[in-house]
Amino acid sequence: MHQTLMSYALRAVGATALAVVLGAGSALADAADCQEAIAKAGQKYADQYSKNLAKCEASVLKGKIPGPCPDTKAAEKIAKALTKLQDTIAKDCTDVSLVDIGWDDLASRCNSVGNRAGSRCDDISDCPGVAGRCQLGSNPGTVCTIAGADPLCLGGGTCLLNSCDPVDECAGLLNAACDNALSAGPGAALATDLSTCVACTAEQSGDDLIEATYGLLTTQADDDAEKCRADIGKRTQKAYAAIRKALLKGDPAKVAAAVTKLKEQLAKQCTASNIALALNEIGLFGQQAEYGACAPTPPFSVTTLGDSLACVAQLNAQCAHDLTTNTLSEACNSPDCGDGLIKSPETCDDGNTRNEGGTGPIDTCPSDCAVAACTETTNQQVTVSLTSTVALTGATVVLYYDDAKVSMPGLPGPISPANIAGIPDWSAAGTDVGYALRALVTDDTFAGLPSGPALTLTFKRCSGAPAPVAGDFDCYVADAADAAFAVAYGATCSVSVP
């Protein structure tokens, strides 16, 4: 009898333990299903969103539709894809909590104490201000330094120190505004919040990709340049989609293959003869989307284009993938360069990571938010020449220069006439921003001038730096006018250093 009771007792304990194990196993399986659903559905929606935007932009480029994008057709397909994303996540993520899937504490914000209360942060260095402030008591708001019971906090008040605290929010992407709150779950509310976060990230990723590859202009240039420009958008979107799929499968070889294919295909369509035309139109080298790490390096060429676009596609795909798989790195969600706050080693921050592009407002800060310090010494003259198949009556030239080797005298702003001059029959004026300048040259004869030197610039050399050479400068023509004052396509510029 004793053995029988003991046997029953052991069986009961075993059954209870088994139920606990099975319950834990079920919870783990649910979490795994939800994580897989987020990753796969996020990848598919991002692909559909960017693909339909790219098709729309291509139709605008060909003159088939007026724009803007998405048009009704693209919007309907995107809406259908969004519904699939929402349904998939709702199906697999309703029975899990935020903690179960590891999506808790993905982001951080400064608390209420410092000067950036409520702003996104990586660590306390992103939350400048006082050490702490008294809470409650008889002197709330008084500056304090000891957490909790600080003698400076009177009447029973306590000291709350300035801090960067984790929050349950969408982690966002590339400084984007994808920061909706995430419910603790389990339940439908969490599934909805997850869908909102994943969709927002995919859309931001797609928008940045399209802006970087199609740009903001729709001017029709010659056929070869338009084919190059169309290929840039088409091929980069395809590479982005291929890289996302490869990352989801954990296949680095296919990632590398997608990058190689993008570069090879671009090189077939975009040649040295049409690259400048296409680049001037899409604005990739100026009004670039927020990809400071992928900003192209002069001299601009087909190779530079391929490297930059491959970087854009790969970084974009990697960051979007990392968010949906909960492995988002600081590089994908940095509150540093581009957040409008100057923090070391930055020397400027104008709220974006674009370079000066020659159109629209002057961009006062480079894509890396840093302009080198320069102790000016002797003069350094530079000559800029224009090349065009037609006579020109004017051109806007953007000149990038190595700010560690030369500096334009005076504060950033209008260039002194002592430092900029048109070569006979040309007049010139410009604006300097410390790392680049925008110059406008006009034909004094109004009859149109042939190719050749157009303006001279007088920089100052930087103390301790080697003598500048032509390779330390790079320029492109943002726009130009012919003898009839119509748009002149194909104008380029070059730099010579005596």
Kinemage of the C-alpha trace (Angstrom):
@kinemage 1
@onewidth
@group {chain A} dominant
@subgroup {mainchain}
@vectorlist {calphas} color= white
{ca met a 1} P 0.000 0.000 0.000
{ca his a 2} L 2.818 2.372 0.880
{ca gln a 3} L 4.513 1.734 -2.450
{ca thr a 4} L 1.295 2.278 -4.336
{ca leu a 5} L 0.660 5.637 -2.640
{ca met a 6} L 4.266 6.645 -3.240
{ca ser a 7} L 3.901 5.640 -6.878
{ca tyr a 8} L 0.779 7.780 -7.208
{ca ala a 9} L 2.559 10.673 -5.518
{ca leu a 10} L 5.526 10.423 -7.856
{ca arg a 11} L 3.238 10.217 -10.857
{ca ala a 12} L 1.377 13.303 -9.683
{ca val a 13} L 4.621 15.246 -9.204
{ca gly a 14} L 5.859 14.051 -12.589
{ca ala a 15} L 2.634 15.082 -14.291
{ca thr a 16} L 2.820 18.544 -12.731
{ca ala a 17} L 6.456 18.963 -13.775
{ca leu a 18} L 5.618 17.709 -17.251
{ca ala a 19} L 2.792 20.249 -17.518
{ca val a 20} L 5.198 23.043 -16.514
{ca val a 21} L 7.755 21.893 -19.062
{ca leu a 22} L 5.155 21.561 -21.790
{ca gly a 23} L 3.730 24.971 -20.905
{ca ala a 24} L 7.171 26.554 -21.094
{ca gly a 25} L 7.824 24.767 -24.338
{ca ser a 26} L 4.565 26.038 -25.768
{ca ala a 27} L 5.406 29.617 -24.761
{ca leu a 28} L 8.813 29.326 -26.401
{ca ala a 29} L 7.236 27.926 -29.547
{ca asp a 30} L 4.706 30.777 -29.640
{ca ala a 31} L 7.505 33.321 -29.248
{ca ala a 32} L 9.523 31.658 -32.015
{ca asp a 33} L 6.491 31.646 -34.316
{ca cys a 34} L 5.895 35.340 -33.650
{ca gln a 35} L 9.538 36.248 -34.246
{ca glu a 36} L 9.556 34.315 -37.521
{ca ala a 37} L 6.294 35.954 -38.600
{ca ile a 38} L 7.682 39.431 -37.913
{ca ala a 39} L 10.878 38.731 -39.865
{ca lys a 40} L 9.204 37.151 -42.895
{ca ala a 41} L 6.216 39.483 -43.055
{ca gly a 42} L 8.465 42.501 -42.574
{ca gln a 43} L 10.724 41.401 -45.424
{ca lys a 44} L 7.799 40.806 -47.780
{ca tyr a 45} L 6.125 44.117 -46.993
{ca ala a 46} L 9.386 46.048 -47.391
{ca asp a 47} L 9.914 44.369 -50.773
{ca gln a 48} L 6.394 45.197 -51.979
{ca tyr a 49} L 6.536 48.768 -50.692
{ca ser a 50} L 9.878 49.622 -52.309
{ca lys a 51} L 9.080 47.721 -55.517
{ca asn a 52} L 5.770 49.521 -56.101
{ca leu a 53} L 7.291 52.900 -55.289
{ca ala a 54} L 10.136 52.198 -57.709
{ca lys a 55} L 7.713 51.212 -60.478
{ca cys a 56} L 5.731 54.380 -59.900
{ca glu a 57} L 8.858 56.562 -60.008
{ca ala a 58} L 9.995 54.810 -63.187
{ca ser a 59} L 6.640 55.623 -64.809
{ca val a 60} L 7.010 59.271 -63.789
{ca leu a 61} L 10.518 59.295 -65.228
{ca lys a 62} L 9.235 57.926 -68.557
{ca gly a 63} L 6.431 60.479 -68.650
{ca lys a 64} L 3.686 57.862 -68.378
{ca ile a 65} L 2.128 59.371 -65.238
{ca pro a 66} L 2.480 62.835 -63.689
{ca gly a 67} L 3.212 61.747 -60.107
{ca pro a 68} L 3.626 62.119 -57.222
{ca cys a 69} L 4.231 58.588 -55.994
{ca pro a 70} L 2.629 56.431 -54.856
{ca asp a 71} L -0.136 56.844 -57.423
{ca thr a 72} L -3.508 55.097 -57.030
{ca lys a 73} L -2.260 51.832 -58.531
{ca ala a 74} L 0.820 51.650 -56.327
{ca ala a 75} L -1.132 52.756 -53.242
{ca glu a 76} L -3.659 49.944 -53.727
{ca lys a 77} L -0.920 47.310 -53.978
{ca ile a 78} L 0.877 48.720 -50.948
{ca ala a 79} L -2.370 48.713 -48.946
{ca lys a 80} L -2.945 45.074 -49.886
{ca ala a 81} L 0.569 44.163 -48.791
{ca leu a 82} L 0.070 46.042 -45.504
{ca thr a 83} L -3.082 44.042 -44.778
{ca lys a 84} L -1.116 40.811 -45.290
{ca leu a 85} L 1.550 42.035 -42.876
{ca gln a 86} L -1.048 42.911 -40.241
{ca asp a 87} L -2.917 39.609 -40.652
{ca thr a 88} L 0.271 37.543 -40.381
{ca ile a 89} L 1.470 39.248 -37.210
{ca ala a 90} L -2.027 39.150 -35.676
{ca lys a 91} L -2.192 35.395 -36.323
{ca asp a 92} L 1.146 34.554 -34.718
{ca cys a 93} L 1.760 37.283 -32.132
{ca thr a 94} L -1.483 37.578 -30.145
{ca asp a 95} L -0.537 35.007 -27.487
{ca val a 96} L 2.918 36.326 -26.612
{ca ser a 97} L 4.224 39.164 -24.486
{ca leu a 98} L 6.785 41.798 -25.390
{ca val a 99} L 9.287 40.100 -23.078
{ca asp a 100} L 8.636 36.680 -24.658
{ca ile a 101} L 9.852 37.891 -28.066
{ca gly a 102} L 12.662 40.053 -26.699
{ca trp a 103} L 11.216 43.342 -27.948
{ca asp a 104} L 11.171 45.050 -24.560
{ca asp a 105} L 13.557 47.920 -23.836
{ca leu a 106} L 14.598 48.273 -27.504
{ca ala a 107} L 14.894 52.049 -27.271
{ca ser a 108} L 15.882 54.604 -24.634
{ca arg a 109} L 14.828 58.163 -23.830
{ca cys a 110} L 16.205 60.899 -21.594
{ca asn a 111} L 14.189 61.273 -18.407
{ca ser a 112} L 12.569 64.524 -17.291
{ca val a 113} L 15.647 65.992 -15.565
{ca gly a 114} L 18.010 67.196 -18.327
{ca asn a 115} L 17.785 69.550 -21.269
{ca arg a 116} L 16.574 66.864 -23.676
{ca ala a 117} L 13.695 65.459 -21.665
{ca gly a 118} L 11.913 62.753 -23.643
{ca ser a 119} L 14.439 62.658 -26.495
{ca arg a 120} L 15.864 59.391 -27.839
{ca cys a 121} L 19.298 58.516 -26.470
{ca asp a 122} L 21.972 55.835 -26.515
{ca asp a 123} L 23.544 56.733 -23.174
{ca ile a 124} L 23.734 59.565 -20.636
{ca ser a 125} L 26.042 61.587 -22.908
{ca asp a 126} L 23.012 62.177 -25.140
{ca cys a 127} L 21.128 63.737 -22.203
{ca pro a 128} L 22.963 66.986 -21.317
{ca gly a 129} L 21.917 69.132 -18.381
{ca val a 130} L 22.078 69.175 -14.594
{ca ala a 131} L 23.021 66.096 -12.559
{ca gly a 132} L 19.599 65.793 -10.951
{ca arg a 133} L 16.525 67.611 -9.620
{ca cys a 134} L 14.511 67.280 -6.419
{ca gln a 135} L 11.121 65.623 -6.739
{ca leu a 136} L 8.139 66.450 -4.521
{ca gly a 137} L 8.983 67.791 -1.034
{ca ser a 138} L 9.091 71.520 -0.363
{ca asn a 139} L 11.561 72.530 -3.100
{ca pro a 140} L 10.854 70.448 -6.226
{ca gly a 141} L 13.086 71.284 -9.185
{ca thr a 142} L 16.109 72.205 -7.084
{ca val a 143} L 19.374 70.905 -8.537
{ca cys a 144} L 20.760 67.907 -6.614
{ca thr a 145} L 23.505 65.327 -7.068
{ca ile a 146} L 22.771 62.326 -4.798
{ca ala a 147} L 20.139 59.809 -5.897
{ca gly a 148} L 17.308 59.391 -3.417
{ca ala a 149} L 17.795 61.131 -0.077
{ca asp a 150} L 19.807 64.250 -0.936
{ca pro a 151} L 20.209 66.918 1.784
{ca leu a 152} L 19.403 69.549 -0.840
{ca cys a 153} L 15.899 68.140 -1.292
{ca leu a 154} L 13.821 69.486 1.601
{ca gly a 155} L 10.484 68.495 3.108
{ca gly a 156} L 10.811 64.805 2.346
{ca gly a 157} L 11.744 65.264 -1.318
{ca thr a 158} L 14.044 62.907 -3.161
{ca cys a 159} L 16.631 63.465 -5.876
{ca leu a 160} L 16.043 62.061 -9.352
{ca leu a 161} L 19.278 61.899 -11.344
{ca asn a 162} L 19.495 62.689 -15.034
{ca ser a 163} L 19.480 59.418 -16.985
{ca cys a 164} L 18.915 57.644 -20.286
{ca asp a 165} L 16.209 55.062 -19.544
{ca pro a 166} L 14.976 52.080 -21.591
{ca val a 167} L 11.440 52.322 -22.988
{ca asp a 168} L 9.115 49.873 -24.702
{ca glu a 169} L 8.919 51.515 -28.115
{ca cys a 170} L 9.627 50.697 -31.730
{ca ala a 171} L 13.377 51.043 -32.095
{ca gly a 172} L 13.075 53.189 -35.217
{ca leu a 173} L 15.516 53.253 -38.114
{ca leu a 174} L 18.111 55.766 -39.250
{ca asn a 175} L 16.760 58.525 -36.993
{ca ala a 176} L 13.256 58.003 -38.374
{ca ala a 177} L 10.038 58.736 -36.501
{ca cys a 178} L 9.066 55.065 -36.087
{ca asp a 179} L 8.728 55.253 -32.334
{ca asn a 180} L 5.221 54.031 -31.465
{ca ala a 181} L 4.739 52.557 -28.002
{ca leu a 182} L 4.672 48.753 -27.695
{ca ser a 183} L 2.068 47.196 -25.387
{ca ala a 184} L 3.250 44.691 -22.819
{ca gly a 185} L 0.929 41.987 -24.165
{ca pro a 186} L -0.156 39.352 -24.651
{ca gly a 187} L -3.145 40.352 -26.740
{ca ala a 188} L -4.318 41.997 -29.937
{ca ala a 189} L -2.981 45.403 -28.866
{ca leu a 190} L 0.622 44.168 -28.933
{ca ala a 191} L 0.137 42.522 -32.331
{ca thr a 192} L -1.203 45.828 -33.687
{ca asp a 193} L 1.713 47.763 -32.193
{ca leu a 194} L 4.219 45.334 -33.690
{ca ser a 195} L 2.586 45.668 -37.127
{ca thr a 196} L 2.726 49.459 -36.874
{ca cys a 197} L 6.425 49.376 -35.978
{ca val a 198} L 7.413 46.899 -38.704
{ca ala a 199} L 5.359 48.692 -41.373
{ca cys a 200} L 6.726 52.107 -40.422
{ca thr a 201} L 10.284 50.811 -40.579
{ca ala a 202} L 9.717 49.213 -43.982
{ca glu a 203} L 8.189 52.422 -45.320
{ca gln a 204} L 10.996 54.617 -43.993
{ca ser a 205} L 13.517 52.207 -45.458
{ca gly a 206} L 11.739 52.257 -48.813
{ca asp a 207} L 11.313 56.033 -48.863
{ca asp a 208} L 15.005 56.587 -48.170
{ca leu a 209} L 15.955 54.066 -50.842
{ca ile a 210} L 13.750 55.743 -53.458
{ca glu a 211} L 14.922 59.248 -52.520
{ca ala a 212} L 18.534 58.190 -52.820
{ca thr a 213} L 18.068 56.521 -56.200
{ca tyr a 214} L 15.357 58.483 -57.992
{ca gly a 215} L 15.901 61.847 -56.364
{ca leu a 216} L 13.435 64.706 -56.399
{ca leu a 217} L 13.745 65.860 -60.024
{ca thr a 218} L 11.792 64.697 -63.075
{ca thr a 219} L 13.551 66.723 -65.783
{ca gln a 220} L 14.044 64.745 -68.977
{ca ala a 221} L 17.668 64.681 -70.153
{ca asp a 222} L 19.092 62.796 -73.133
{ca asp a 223} L 18.171 59.144 -73.664
{ca asp a 224} L 21.409 57.624 -72.386
{ca ala a 225} L 21.312 59.600 -69.154
{ca glu a 226} L 17.664 58.733 -68.580
{ca lys a 227} L 18.397 55.053 -69.140
{ca cys a 228} L 21.232 55.293 -66.624
{ca arg a 229} L 19.021 57.077 -64.140
{ca ala a 230} L 16.190 54.558 -64.569
{ca asp a 231} L 18.653 51.706 -64.148
{ca ile a 232} L 19.965 53.212 -60.926
{ca gly a 233} L 16.523 53.053 -59.314
{ca lys a 234} L 15.563 49.677 -60.742
{ca arg a 235} L 18.805 47.873 -59.951
{ca thr a 236} L 19.209 49.299 -56.458
{ca gln a 237} L 15.678 48.291 -55.475
{ca lys a 238} L 16.265 44.772 -56.789
{ca ala a 239} L 19.545 44.536 -54.886
{ca tyr a 240} L 17.818 45.734 -51.722
{ca ala a 241} L 15.111 43.061 -52.065
{ca ala a 242} L 17.657 40.328 -52.826
{ca ile a 243} L 19.794 41.296 -49.830
{ca arg a 244} L 16.769 41.252 -47.504
{ca lys a 245} L 15.898 37.727 -48.643
{ca ala a 246} L 19.485 36.560 -48.298
{ca leu a 247} L 19.737 37.990 -44.789
{ca leu a 248} L 16.519 36.252 -43.778
{ca lys a 249} L 18.001 32.947 -44.974
{ca gly a 250} L 21.347 33.677 -43.320
{ca asp a 251} L 23.224 33.395 -46.608
{ca pro a 252} L 26.142 35.914 -46.737
{ca ala a 253} L 27.262 34.544 -50.112
{ca lys a 254} L 23.980 35.662 -51.684
{ca val a 255} L 24.335 39.074 -50.054
{ca ala a 256} L 27.745 39.464 -51.690
{ca ala a 257} L 26.363 38.177 -54.994
{ca ala a 258} L 23.557 40.760 -54.941
{ca val a 259} L 26.055 43.561 -54.345
{ca thr a 260} L 28.329 42.351 -57.153
{ca lys a 261} L 25.395 42.009 -59.553
{ca leu a 262} L 24.232 45.560 -58.785
{ca lys a 263} L 27.662 47.012 -59.579
{ca glu a 264} L 28.081 44.966 -62.769
{ca gln a 265} L 24.644 45.903 -64.131
{ca leu a 266} L 25.090 49.590 -63.368
{ca ala a 267} L 28.428 49.603 -65.149
{ca lys a 268} L 26.711 48.323 -68.312
{ca gln a 269} L 24.121 51.076 -68.451
{ca cys a 270} L 25.924 53.980 -66.783
{ca thr a 271} L 29.095 54.978 -68.607
{ca ala a 272} L 31.596 57.768 -68.207
{ca ser a 273} L 29.773 59.725 -70.907
{ca asn a 274} L 26.376 59.778 -69.205
{ca ile a 275} L 27.154 59.412 -65.516
{ca ala a 276} L 27.340 63.149 -64.835
{ca leu a 277} L 23.953 63.767 -66.428
{ca ala a 278} L 22.259 61.068 -64.398
{ca leu a 279} L 23.948 62.061 -61.166
{ca asn a 280} L 23.069 65.723 -61.555
{ca glu a 281} L 19.415 64.742 -61.901
{ca ile a 282} L 19.009 62.227 -59.096
{ca gly a 283} L 21.047 64.340 -56.721
{ca leu a 284} L 22.597 61.274 -55.083
{ca phe a 285} L 25.802 63.191 -54.444
{ca gly a 286} L 24.067 66.132 -52.815
{ca gln a 287} L 20.427 65.842 -51.775
{ca gln a 288} L 21.138 62.303 -50.670
{ca ala a 289} L 18.917 60.389 -48.286
{ca glu a 290} L 20.178 59.979 -44.762
{ca tyr a 291} L 23.070 57.625 -45.425
{ca gly a 292} L 26.106 59.469 -44.168
{ca ala a 293} L 28.092 56.230 -44.067
{ca cys a 294} L 27.392 55.717 -47.773
{ca ala a 295} L 28.149 59.238 -48.937
{ca pro a 296} L 30.210 58.887 -52.132
{ca thr a 297} L 33.820 59.955 -52.127
{ca pro a 298} L 35.211 62.153 -54.929
{ca pro a 299} L 36.202 61.814 -57.688
{ca phe a 300} L 32.687 60.837 -58.792
{ca ser a 301} L 32.582 58.042 -61.368
{ca val a 302} L 30.722 54.891 -62.359
{ca thr a 303} L 32.749 53.035 -59.724
{ca thr a 304} L 31.858 55.624 -57.078
{ca leu a 305} L 28.211 55.322 -58.062
{ca gly a 306} L 28.265 51.540 -57.774
{ca asp a 307} L 30.010 51.575 -54.406
{ca ser a 308} L 27.649 54.184 -52.971
{ca leu a 309} L 24.445 52.539 -54.216
{ca ala a 310} L 25.612 49.109 -53.055
{ca cys a 311} L 26.279 50.627 -49.646
{ca val a 312} L 22.834 52.270 -49.612
{ca ala a 313} L 21.092 49.014 -50.541
{ca gln a 314} L 23.094 46.902 -48.105
{ca leu a 315} L 22.874 49.247 -45.113
{ca asn a 316} L 19.174 49.811 -45.729
{ca ala a 317} L 18.445 46.093 -46.015
{ca gln a 318} L 20.652 45.159 -43.058
{ca cys a 319} L 19.082 47.717 -40.718
{ca ala a 320} L 15.524 46.818 -41.708
{ca his a 321} L 16.357 43.120 -41.258
{ca asp a 322} L 18.022 43.762 -37.913
{ca leu a 323} L 14.944 45.519 -36.565
{ca thr a 324} L 12.582 42.700 -37.529
{ca thr a 325} L 14.948 40.118 -36.012
{ca asn a 326} L 15.585 42.184 -32.864
{ca thr a 327} L 19.314 42.657 -33.493
{ca leu a 328} L 19.245 46.373 -34.308
{ca ser a 329} L 22.626 48.007 -33.846
{ca glu a 330} L 23.473 51.574 -32.859
{ca ala a 331} L 24.670 52.206 -36.410
{ca cys a 332} L 21.063 51.792 -37.595
{ca asn a 333} L 19.499 53.958 -34.924
{ca ser a 334} L 22.034 56.607 -34.062
{ca pro a 335} L 20.855 59.866 -32.468
{ca asp a 336} L 24.176 61.454 -33.304
{ca cys a 337} L 25.043 63.044 -36.667
{ca gly a 338} L 21.826 64.377 -38.128
{ca asp a 339} L 19.935 64.952 -34.877
{ca gly a 340} L 20.546 68.703 -34.823
{ca leu a 341} L 22.744 68.583 -31.699
{ca ile a 342} L 26.499 69.103 -31.848
{ca lys a 343} L 28.296 66.431 -29.816
{ca ser a 344} L 31.981 65.492 -29.959
{ca pro a 345} L 33.558 64.717 -32.388
{ca glu a 346} L 30.988 66.668 -34.415
{ca thr a 347} L 31.742 70.262 -35.318
{ca cys a 348} L 28.320 70.970 -36.837
{ca asp a 349} L 24.899 69.336 -37.129
{ca asp a 350} L 22.184 70.826 -39.301
{ca gly a 351} L 19.657 68.079 -38.634
{ca asn a 352} L 20.459 65.880 -41.634
{ca thr a 353} L 23.280 63.853 -43.147
{ca arg a 354} L 23.250 65.428 -46.593
{ca asn a 355} L 26.045 67.180 -48.470
{ca glu a 356} L 25.670 70.424 -50.392
{ca gly a 357} L 23.995 69.541 -53.676
{ca gly a 358} L 23.799 72.766 -55.664
{ca thr a 359} L 20.010 73.128 -55.574
{ca gly a 360} L 17.643 74.356 -52.904
{ca pro a 361} L 18.865 75.742 -49.587
{ca ile a 362} L 22.611 75.683 -48.962
{ca asp a 363} L 23.598 72.683 -46.819
{ca thr a 364} L 25.875 74.096 -44.157
{ca cys a 365} L 27.159 70.849 -42.659
{ca pro a 366} L 28.658 67.776 -44.402
{ca ser a 367} L 27.240 64.275 -44.193
{ca asp a 368} L 29.641 63.280 -41.392
{ca cys a 369} L 28.920 66.409 -39.301
{ca ala a 370} L 32.584 67.365 -39.114
{ca val a 371} L 34.613 70.156 -40.713
{ca ala a 372} L 38.363 70.044 -40.077
{ca ala a 373} L 40.036 72.851 -38.172
{ca cys a 374} L 42.407 74.829 -40.365
{ca thr a 375} L 45.088 77.337 -39.369
{ca glu a 376} L 45.349 79.369 -42.547
{ca thr a 377} L 48.738 80.134 -44.105
{ca thr a 378} L 49.519 80.993 -47.751
{ca asn a 379} L 47.196 81.421 -50.710
{ca gln a 380} L 46.279 78.511 -52.956
{ca gln a 381} L 44.685 79.285 -56.301
{ca val a 382} L 42.380 76.814 -58.031
{ca thr a 383} L 40.919 77.042 -61.536
{ca val a 384} L 37.581 75.531 -62.501
{ca ser a 385} L 36.908 74.786 -66.162
{ca leu a 386} L 33.612 73.978 -67.867
{ca thr a 387} L 33.138 71.429 -70.639
{ca ser a 388} L 29.997 71.358 -72.767
{ca thr a 389} L 28.958 70.356 -76.269
{ca val a 390} L 27.112 73.691 -76.585
{ca ala a 391} L 28.025 77.265 -75.694
{ca leu a 392} L 26.927 78.195 -72.188
{ca thr a 393} L 25.531 81.408 -70.741
{ca gly a 394} L 25.589 80.234 -67.131
{ca ala a 395} L 26.173 77.338 -64.760
{ca thr a 396} L 25.880 76.422 -61.106
{ca val a 397} L 28.999 74.624 -59.979
{ca val a 398} L 29.407 72.672 -56.734
{ca leu a 399} L 33.013 72.239 -55.615
{ca tyr a 400} L 33.983 69.903 -52.780
{ca tyr a 401} L 37.433 70.350 -51.250
{ca asp a 402} L 39.634 68.665 -48.656
{ca asp a 403} L 38.931 70.876 -45.637
{ca ala a 404} L 42.005 69.509 -43.856
{ca lys a 405} L 44.239 70.974 -46.578
{ca val a 406} L 42.539 74.201 -47.670
{ca ser a 407} L 40.039 76.696 -46.343
{ca met a 408} L 38.075 79.524 -47.906
{ca pro a 409} L 38.977 82.722 -45.993
{ca gly a 410} L 36.306 84.270 -43.823
{ca leu a 411} L 33.273 82.770 -42.143
{ca pro a 412} L 31.018 80.385 -44.079
{ca gly a 413} L 28.719 82.433 -46.286
{ca pro a 414} L 29.126 84.641 -49.366
{ca ile a 415} L 32.630 84.375 -50.821
{ca ser a 416} L 34.574 87.631 -50.922
{ca pro a 417} L 35.209 88.998 -54.442
{ca ala a 418} L 38.889 88.830 -53.515
{ca asn a 419} L 38.614 85.041 -53.448
{ca ile a 420} L 36.400 84.296 -56.431
{ca ala a 421} L 36.647 85.710 -59.938
{ca gly a 422} L 35.375 84.870 -63.381
{ca ile a 423} L 37.913 84.373 -66.119
{ca pro a 424} L 37.402 87.032 -68.887
{ca asp a 425} L 33.837 87.120 -70.199
{ca trp a 426} L 32.637 85.143 -67.170
{ca ser a 427} L 31.352 86.656 -63.921
{ca ala a 428} L 31.354 84.579 -60.737
{ca ala a 429} L 29.895 84.684 -57.239
{ca gly a 430} L 29.524 81.985 -54.652
{ca thr a 431} L 28.734 80.745 -51.165
{ca asp a 432} L 31.120 78.699 -49.053
{ca val a 433} L 30.087 76.234 -46.322
{ca gly a 434} L 33.469 75.128 -44.967
{ca tyr a 435} L 33.745 71.838 -46.842
{ca ala a 436} L 32.240 72.776 -50.213
{ca leu a 437} L 31.063 75.799 -52.131
{ca arg a 438} L 28.376 76.659 -54.612
{ca ala a 439} L 29.398 79.046 -57.404
{ca leu a 440} L 27.276 80.722 -60.056
{ca val a 441} L 29.072 81.720 -63.248
{ca thr a 442} L 27.374 83.858 -65.891
{ca asp a 443} L 28.325 84.904 -69.404
{ca asp a 444} L 28.914 88.655 -69.620
{ca thr a 445} L 28.410 88.612 -73.400
{ca phe a 446} L 25.010 86.836 -73.266
{ca ala a 447} L 26.015 85.134 -76.509
{ca gly a 448} L 27.242 81.868 -75.030
{ca leu a 449} L 30.820 80.892 -74.225
{ca pro a 450} L 32.716 77.764 -75.295
{ca ser a 451} L 34.316 75.163 -73.049
{ca gly a 452} L 37.326 76.283 -71.057
{ca pro a 453} L 38.387 77.941 -67.789
{ca ala a 454} L 35.482 79.784 -66.159
{ca leu a 455} L 36.528 80.898 -62.682
{ca thr a 456} L 39.387 81.040 -60.230
{ca leu a 457} L 39.174 80.546 -56.486
{ca thr a 458} L 41.727 81.632 -53.922
{ca phe a 459} L 41.855 79.376 -50.884
{ca lys a 460} L 44.211 79.395 -47.914
{ca arg a 461} L 46.423 76.397 -47.227
{ca cys a 462} L 46.142 74.758 -43.810
{ca ser a 463} L 49.222 74.774 -41.594
{ca gly a 464} L 50.998 71.408 -41.394
{ca ala a 465} L 49.010 69.850 -44.244
{ca pro a 466} L 50.663 68.671 -47.478
{ca ala a 467} L 50.246 70.829 -50.564
{ca pro a 468} L 46.848 70.283 -52.196
{ca val a 469} L 46.605 68.613 -55.583
{ca ala a 470} L 43.786 68.416 -58.114
{ca gly a 471} L 42.589 65.146 -56.564
{ca asp a 472} L 41.737 67.013 -53.351
{ca phe a 473} L 38.957 68.829 -55.216
{ca asp a 474} L 35.946 67.555 -57.050
{ca cys a 475} L 33.196 69.431 -58.822
{ca tyr a 476} L 30.029 68.869 -60.758
{ca val a 477} L 27.612 71.097 -62.626
{ca ala a 478} L 24.251 71.203 -60.865
{ca asp a 479} L 22.605 73.035 -63.768
{ca ala a 480} L 23.572 75.008 -66.863
{ca ala a 481} L 22.004 77.177 -69.576
{ca asp a 482} L 22.799 77.350 -73.285
{ca ala a 483} L 22.926 80.383 -75.579
{ca ala a 484} L 19.123 80.378 -75.823
{ca phe a 485} L 18.946 80.328 -71.994
{ca ala a 486} L 17.412 76.845 -72.103
{ca val a 487} L 18.598 73.957 -69.927
{ca ala a 488} L 21.910 72.611 -71.218
{ca tyr a 489} L 22.451 68.934 -70.445
{ca gly a 490} L 25.807 67.249 -70.239
{ca ala a 491} L 27.940 70.096 -68.888
{ca thr a 492} L 30.790 68.969 -66.648
{ca cys a 493} L 33.598 70.687 -64.799
{ca ser a 494} L 37.181 69.972 -63.832
{ca val a 495} L 39.714 71.419 -61.412
{ca ser a 496} L 43.352 72.341 -61.932
{ca val a 497} L 45.861 73.317 -59.265
{ca pro a 498} L 49.023 75.188 -60.288
